[in-house]
Amino acid sequence: MITLRELCGLQYFNEGVIAFNNRNYENSISLLSKAQALYGKSDRIAKLKEVATSLHNNTALAARVAMEAAPKTAE
């Protein structure tokens, strides 16, 4: 039987998956953290959070590199 707390954790997990699929990695990480706190140990939640964190970090790095490589405009 699942507890109300675990059910809430699963809801956060589902919302985290939706955010992940929409490429909103920062929100996905936040929701998956809540899912972990409520649901408890889950390899599935941990792995998706790990992937979301990696993609978020790579996206942020790519954006910084692109900004640094962009031609400077005259002021």
C-alpha positions in Angstrom: 0.0 0.0 0.0 1.2 3.5 -0.8 1.1 6.3 1.7 -0.3 9.7 1.1 3.3 11.1 1.4 4.6 8.7 -1.3 1.6 9.6 -3.5 2.6 13.2 -3.3 6.1 12.3 -4.2 4.9 10.4 -7.3 2.9 13.5 -8.3 6.1 15.6 -8.1 7.9 13.0 -10.1 5.2 13.1 -12.8 5.4 16.9 -12.9 9.2 16.6 -13.0 9.0 14.3 -16.0 6.7 16.7 -17.8 9.1 19.6 -17.2 12.0 17.4 -18.4 10.2 16.5 -21.6 9.6 20.2 -22.1 13.3 20.8 -21.7 12.7 22.9 -18.6 15.6 21.2 -16.7 15.8 23.7 -13.9 12.2 23.2 -12.9 12.5 19.4 -13.5 15.4 19.3 -11.0 13.4 21.2 -8.4 10.3 19.0 -8.8 12.4 15.8 -8.7 14.1 17.0 -5.5 10.7 17.3 -3.9 9.8 13.9 -5.2 12.9 12.4 -3.6 12.1 14.1 -0.3 8.6 12.8 -0.2 8.8 9.4 -1.9 12.1 8.3 -0.5 14.8 6.2 -2.1 14.1 5.7 -5.8 16.7 4.8 -8.4 14.3 6.1 -11.2 13.9 9.5 -9.5 17.6 9.8 -8.8 18.7 8.9 -12.4 16.3 11.3 -14.0 17.4 14.1 -11.7 21.0 13.3 -12.5 20.3 13.5 -16.3 18.3 16.7 -15.9 21.2 18.2 -13.9 23.7 17.2 -16.5 21.5 18.6 -19.4 20.9 21.8 -17.4 24.6 22.3 -16.8 25.4 21.6 -20.5 22.8 24.0 -21.7 24.0 26.7 -19.4 27.6 26.1 -20.6 26.6 26.2 -24.2 24.8 29.5 -23.7 27.8 31.1 -22.1 30.1 29.9 -24.8 27.8 31.2 -27.5 27.6 34.6 -25.8 31.4 34.8 -25.5 31.8 33.8 -29.2 29.2 36.3 -30.4 30.7 39.3 -32.2 30.9 42.4 -30.1 28.8 45.3 -31.2 30.2 48.9 -31.4 28.8 51.1 -28.6 
